[in-house]
């Protein structure tokens, strides 16, 4: 998997097919970052980070710091391996369940969450995520198309995937 644009454009991110995460497709990543625009100096939180491709893309496009939250040990090991391929330290990794992290994390400019499609706690995730963005921030939830969610400010649909935005 490769970073699509920015200062790290073309850099490979290692993935492992035997893990349980579902990386965001490149066309959806491109659309997401086209919508977000410039990320110069923003703090970015990548919940359910998986391969970390969203957070790495955010750093490539100017985010000053990216925090990855992941609970799976093998996935965390892979995140650390990928982080070591970057010369600057833009990243931190938190081994924690996403909802627990949001209860005490402080605020971010942008929070991106890509929980498993079978996640039963989406309403709580949206509530906590929205509480952790600053006044001009954005909370983004990637979900399966058609899932019941609290009303968002914008929804973009890409086949069976949708991006939900709260500002």
C-alpha positions in Angstrom: 0.0 0.0 0.0 1.4 3.4 -0.9 0.9 7.0 0.3 -1.0 8.9 -2.4 0.2 12.5 -2.1 2.2 15.0 -0.1 5.8 15.0 1.2 5.8 11.1 1.5 4.0 10.4 -1.8 4.8 6.9 -3.1 6.2 5.6 0.2 5.1 2.1 0.9 3.3 1.1 4.1 3.7 -2.5 5.1 0.5 -4.5 5.6 -0.1 -8.1 6.6 -2.9 -10.1 5.0 -3.4 -12.3 8.1 -4.6 -9.4 10.4 -8.2 -8.5 11.0 -8.2 -4.8 9.8 -9.7 -3.6 6.6 -7.6 -0.9 5.0 -9.4 2.1 3.4 -9.4 1.8 -0.3 -7.1 4.2 -2.2 -10.0 5.9 -4.1 -11.8 6.6 -0.7 -8.6 7.9 0.8 -8.1 10.2 -2.1 -11.6 11.5 -1.8 -11.3 11.9 2.0 -8.2 14.0 1.7 -9.5 16.0 -1.2 -12.5 16.9 1.1 -10.3 17.8 4.1 -7.9 19.9 2.0 -4.7 21.2 3.6 -3.7 19.7 6.9 -0.8 21.9 7.7 -0.1 21.9 11.4 -3.2 19.9 12.5 -3.3 17.2 15.1 -4.8 14.0 13.7 -6.2 11.0 15.6 -6.5 7.7 13.7 -8.9 5.4 15.7 -9.0 1.7 14.9 -5.7 2.5 13.0 -5.1 -0.9 11.4 -2.3 -0.5 8.9 -2.2 3.3 9.8 -2.5 4.3 6.1 -4.9 7.1 7.0 -2.6 8.6 9.6 0.5 8.2 7.4 -1.4 9.9 4.6 -2.4 12.8 7.0 1.3 13.2 8.0 2.3 13.3 4.4 -0.3 16.1 3.7 1.0 18.3 6.6 -0.4 17.1 9.9 2.0 18.1 12.6 1.3 15.0 14.8 -0.7 11.8 14.3 -1.8 9.5 17.1 -2.7 5.9 16.2 -5.1 4.0 18.5 -5.2 0.3 18.1 -5.7 -2.6 20.5 -4.3 -5.6 18.5 -0.7 -6.5 19.4 0.3 -7.7 16.0 -1.1 -4.6 14.4 0.7 -2.3 16.8 4.0 -4.1 16.0 3.3 -3.4 12.3 2.5 0.3 13.0 5.9 0.6 14.8 7.7 -1.0 11.9 6.1 1.5 9.5 6.8 4.5 11.8 10.5 3.6 11.7 10.5 4.2 8.0 9.9 7.9 8.5 12.8 10.3 9.4 10.8 12.6 11.6 8.8 11.7 14.6 5.2 12.8 13.7 3.6 9.7 15.4 2.6 8.1 18.6 0.8 4.8 19.2 -1.6 4.1 21.9 -2.5 0.5 22.8 -6.1 0.9 23.9 -9.7 0.4 23.0 -10.9 3.4 21.0 -13.9 4.3 23.2 -11.7 4.2 26.4 -9.1 6.4 24.7 -11.7 9.0 23.7 -12.9 9.3 27.4 -9.6 10.9 28.4 -7.6 12.0 25.3 -8.1 15.7 25.1 -8.9 17.5 21.8 -7.8 17.0 18.2 -8.3 19.0 15.0 -9.3 15.9 13.0 -10.4 12.5 14.3 -10.9 9.6 11.8 -12.5 6.4 13.0 -12.8 3.2 11.0 -14.3 0.7 13.4 -15.1 -2.9 12.3 -18.3 -2.9 10.3 -20.0 -5.0 13.0 -19.2 -2.5 15.7 -22.3 -2.1 18.0 -21.2 1.1 19.7 -21.3 3.5 16.8 -23.6 6.0 18.5 -21.3 6.2 21.6 -18.3 6.5 19.3 -19.8 9.5 17.4 -20.8 11.1 20.7 -17.3 10.7 22.3 -15.5 11.6 19.0 -17.4 14.8 18.5 -16.7 15.8 22.1 -12.9 15.4 21.4 -12.6 17.7 18.4 -11.8 21.4 18.8 -14.2 24.1 17.8 -13.1 24.1 14.2 -12.4 20.4 14.1 -13.9 17.5 12.2 -14.9 14.0 13.3 -15.0 11.4 10.4 -16.5 7.9 10.7 -16.0 5.4 7.9 -18.9 2.9 8.0 -20.9 0.5 5.9 -23.4 2.2 3.7 -26.9 2.4 5.2 -25.8 2.1 8.9 -28.0 4.1 11.3 -26.0 6.9 12.7 -26.7 10.3 14.4 -27.3 12.9 11.8 -24.1 14.2 10.3 -23.1 17.4 8.5 -22.1 15.5 5.3 -22.2 11.9 4.0 -20.2 10.6 1.0 -21.0 7.2 -0.4 -18.5 5.0 -2.2 -20.2 1.6 -3.1 -20.7 -0.2 0.2 -18.6 2.3 2.2 -19.6 5.8 3.4 -17.7 8.6 5.1 -19.7 10.6 7.7 -18.5 14.0 8.7 -19.4 16.0 11.8 -17.9 19.5 12.3 
